[in-house]
Amino acid sequence: GLDAITVLASGKNVTKKIEHEERRNKEGRLYLEVKKTNKGDYVIVVVLPSIINPTNATGFSMLDAIKLDLVTETVRTDLETILGVSDLSCLAVKSVEVNANKAVSRKANADVIVEFLARVYLSSNKHLQTILHVHGKNIHKTIKKAVIDGFKSPRDSSGRWYLKTYRKDRQLELEGKMPPTVRLELIYTKRGIVQALGKCNTTLIDVLTTEAMQKLIQRYIVDVKQAILPPI
């Protein structure tokens, strides 16, 4: 399903000036963030599943599409309050995250799986962009073990996406409360979105449709089969 959508609002379309603003659901999870850039524009991140669910533990799937009107209206109302922007067609999409989860048996070591994937997809240390989790203590001396919770790969050769893989249960601080879960995420760039949707200058309102969601998810399935699975 879809997760975070990052869009850009031109400063000339904004009537209310702010530096940084957030919106969270009743469980305290972030679903909307607005930040002003040095150029006076605004970067907006919309975390789709957190608008309708307690967390973004699972992506916004086609089954959730029946709530697209609610999602669209929530975003529209919040942005009108924060920036004075109600026209979502003036928000240029910069990236879209599409992902799938895999729950791992508690008997297996999910960290080893993530580390293996990092070795497969990170070609050299200069590409290593990891989130490190250091843990372990002993009464005589401190034992430190670097655990790769997740990584983000360089952009693929076509310039369409980045691969991001991580322990979703740990990222949500729900380790031990849910099965160990590995998330496989493709972050589609503007070029990747154009290819998937067949539309240049894609705006937020263009993405918030069942047709666009279906195309993005299908593109993800094809890219995983063709580019992600063969190296494994």
Salt bridges, closest charged atoms under 4 A:
ASP3 OD2 - ARG183 NH1 3.32
GLU19 OE2 - LYS36 NZ 3.94
GLU21 OE2 - ARG23 NH1 3.07
GLU22 OE2 - HIS20 NE2 3.68
GLU22 OE1 - ARG24 NH2 3.11
GLU33 OE2 - HIS20 NE2 2.84
GLU33 OE2 - LYS35 NZ 3.88
GLU73 OE1 - ARG76 NE 3.56
ASP78 OD1 - ARG23 NE 3.89
ASP111 OD1 - ARG167 NH1 2.77
ASP111 OD1 - ARG170 NH1 3.03
GLU115 OE2 - ARG119 NH2 3.08
ASP149 OD1 - ARG170 NH1 2.23
ASP169 OD2 - ARG167 NH2 2.74
GLU175 OE2 - ARG167 NH2 3.51
GLU175 OE2 - ARG170 NH2 2.93
GLU211 OE2 - LYS215 NZ 3.45
ASP223 OD1 - ARG160 NH2 2.88
ASP223 OD1 - ARG219 NH2 2.99
